[in-house]
Amino acid sequence: MRTLPGFLLAALLTAGTAHADDWNKTYNVSGHPELRVETDDGSVTIRAGDERRIAAHVTTSVWRITPGEVEIRESQTGDHVELIVKIPHRPFTYSSRGRSIHVDLLVPRQIQTDIRTGDGNIDMEGLSGESRLRSGDGHIEALSIDGTLHAESGDGHVRVRGRLDVLTLHTGDGSIEAEVLPGSHMSQAWRLETGDGSVTMRLPANFGADLELHTGDGGISMDIPAVTGVRGTRNKDMQARLNGGGAVLSVRTGDGSIHIRSL
């Protein structure tokens, strides 16, 4: 009788016992809600709703939501809600294949958020207020947003679209795309930075800023009206003023091109 290799036997046993789990909770809020979410291995999706409540839904594949596997800690103090999704022990085995965690959140449109994931994507849409997003290894997309955004990814692309007052974006390895909508105004300096990837930024025609652009290995191109005081070269460093200038808008890339475009 032929004996199956150990890793193949484990995979077959896992396939026959695949499991999905889920968890739900709703928090009523008022005034100025705040939400903090942390997960060490999972993706997070946040959407704006029309009700004064935060609805959280956690789903898993293969993992079970139970002590020793996926553990959920949650709390509410007034309008502050905290949700932590953790895996206490994660030894690598072949049976870890197919395991996933996803956190879905439906929140009031006006909210302050602090979202962190160790290994997973963050997708946000329709929020107004201050948002802080951080992924250790995953992309970040924040669309139809209004207000302040700080986003950082260790390894993944960053894509942003909205009316903005404060903007800081960073990725260690990935591209950055930022579409700044009319009505945006720099209340302080902005900074966009990628270690390895291109940066494309689209700005309103009347947007005022002092541009500081730098690339270690790539070109710089600008296609936007009302540019004055251009200094530097298009190969590495460039400074310029948009519509008479304003706060400093710094764009830096270690290995990639920089493109500044008009909407």
N, C-alpha and C positions, 0 to 999 in steps of 0.2 A: 504494500500500500504506500502510495506516494504522499509524503508529508509536505504541506504548504509551508512556505517561508513564514516566519513569525510576523513580519510587517504586513504581509498580504492577508493573513488570517485576521489580524487586528482590524484591517480596513474593512474586510467582509463583515465582521461582527458589528462594527460601528455602523455600516450601511443598513444593517438590519434593525438597528435600535435607534435610528435618528429621531431626534426629539425637538420640539419647539415649545417655547414657554412664553407667557406674557404677563404683564403687570400694569395696572392702571390706577391713577389717582387724580382727583380734581381739587384744586385749592381756590377758594374764593378770595379775591383781593379787591382793594379799593385805593384811592389816593395815588401814590407813586410806587407801584410794585417793583420789586427787585427779584431777580432769579439768578441763582448760581447752580451750574451743573458741572459735574466732573465725572469722567469715565476713563479708565485706564486702557480699555481695549474695545472701542465701539464708535459708531458714527452717530451724529446728532443732527436732527432736522428741526428747525424752528419756523413756525408760520404765525402770522398775525390773525387774530380773530376779532369779532365784534363784541364779545362778552367780557365782563370783568372777572375773569377766572383764568387759571393756568391749568391746562389739562395735560398730564404726562402719561405717556404710553411707552413701556419698555418691552421689546420683543427680542427673543433669542432663537438661535438655531443651534441644535445639538446641546449647547449649554442648558442647564436647568437653573431656574431662579430659586435657589435654595442655599442655606448656609454651607460653605465649603466650595461652592461653584460661583455663581453670580449672586452677589449680595447687594441689596439696595438699602441705603440709609437715606431717609428723607425727614424734613422738618419744616415747620412754618412758624415764624414769629412775626405777628402783624402782617405786613405786606411783603416780608422777605421770605422767599421759598428757597430751600436748598435740597438738591437731589444728587446723591453720590452713588454711582454704579461701579462696583469693584469686583475683581476676581482675586481672591486671597492668594491662591497658589496656581501657577501656570507652567508646570513642567512640560517640555516639548515631548509629544508622542505623535505617532502617525494618526491616532484617533482624534487629534486636534483639528484635522482637516474639516472644513465646512462649518466650523464654529463661528458664530457672529453675534454681535449685540447691536441693537439699534434703539436710539432714544428719539421719540417723536414728541414735539411740544407744540401746543396751541396756546398762544399767550395774548394778552391785550396789546393793541398796537403801540401804545405808549408804555415803555418798560425799560428798565436798566438791566442789562444781562452781562454775565461773566460765564463763558462756556469754555471748558477745557477738555480735551481728549488726548490721551497718550498715543493712540494709534487708530485714527479714523477720520473721516471727513466731517466738516461742519457746513451745513447749508442753511442760510437764513433768508427770509423774504418778508418784506412789508412792515418792518419794525421802525419805530421812531423813538429816539432817546440816545442813550450811551450804551455801546456794545463793545465788549472785550472778548475776542475769540482767539483761542490758541490750540493748535494741533501739533503734536509731536511728529506725526507722519501721516499726512493726508491733505487733501485740497480744502480750501476755504472759499465759499461763494456767498456773498451778501448782496442781495438784489432788492431794488425798490426800498431803500432805507433812507432815513432822514435823521440827521444829527451828527453824532460822534462815533467814529469807528476806529478801534485798534485791533489789528488782526496779524497773527504771526503763525507761520507754519515752518516746521523743521525741514520738511521734504514734501513739497506739493505746490501746485499753482494756486494763485490767489486772484479772484475775480470779484470786482465791486462795481455797483451801479447805484447812484442815489444823489440826493441833495445833501451836501456835507458842509459842516463847520470845522471839524477836526478830523484829520486822516493820518494814520500811520500804518504802513503795511510792510511786512518783512517775510521773506521766505529764504531758507538756506539753499534750496535747489528747486527752482521752478519759475515759471513766468508770472508776471503781474499784469493784469488788465484792469484799468480804473476808468470808468465813465462818470464824470462829474457833471451833474445836471444843473440847468439854470436855477438861479436862486442860491447856489452855494456861495459861501463866503468864508475866507480863512480867518478864524478868530485867533489863531496862533500858527506857528510854523508847522508845515506838513513834511512827512518823510516817507519815501517809498524806496525799498532796498531789496535786492535779490543777490545771492551769492553766485548763482549760475542760472541765467535765464534772461529773456528780454523783458522790457517794460514798455507797455503801450498805454498812454494816457490821453483821454479825450476831454477837452475843456470847453466851456461856453465861450462865445466870441468876446464877451465883455469881462471875462475873468481877470482879476488883477493879482499879480504875484511877482516876486523876484525869483527867477529860476536859477538853480544850481544843479548842473547835470554832470555826472561822471560815469565813465565806463572803463573798466580795466582792459577789456578786449572786445570791442564792438564799435559800431558807428552811432552817431547821434543825428536825428532828423527832426525838423520842426516844420509843420504846415499849419500855421495859425496866424491870424492877422494881429496888428497892433503890437508887434515885437520891436523893442528898441534896446540900445545899449548892449548889443551882442558882443561878447568877448570870448576868447578861447578858440578851440578848433572843433570840428565835427568828428574828429577821430577819438577824442578822449575826454576833454573837459570843455564845458561851455557855461557861460552865465548870460542872462538876458532878463529884460523887464517886460511884463505883459500888462498892457493897458495902464502904463504909468507906475507899475510896481505895487508892492504890498508886502505881506509876510513872506518868509522864505519857503519856497517849495523845492525840497531837495530830492533828487532822483539819482540812485546809485546802483550800478550793477557790476559785479566782478567779471562776468564773462557773458556778454549779451548786449544787444543793441537797445537804444532808447528812442522811442518815437512819441513826439508830442503832437497831437492832432486837435483840430477843432471839431465840435459836434456837427 
